[in-house]
């Protein structure tokens, strides 16, 4: 599970860095394919972690660290900033669409 966490932190950092590059709608359109890929990578990782957990029910569930909370806060801040730009919400939601479909298919 540590490997899933480490990889997730790396993807989240990359996503934050991509979002930080965006200053206007044109830049958002340029960055959209990279952002979409990162959301897809993150959802694939989450599905993989879920499947691993189902196959290894006795594996430890890791508690969230202060670093995890900080990353979540940074990602939320950047997403909020980009959402407030003209067309931001629509473009980001389109980038998230496929990833969210994958996550909605996870069965407990």
Buried (B, 14 or more C-beta within 10 A) or exposed (E): EEEBBEBBBEBBBBBBEBBBEBEEBEEBEEBBEBBBBBBBBBBBBBBEBBEEBEEEEEEEEEEEEEEBEEBEEBBEEBBEBBBEBEBBEEBBEEBBEEBEEBBEEEEE
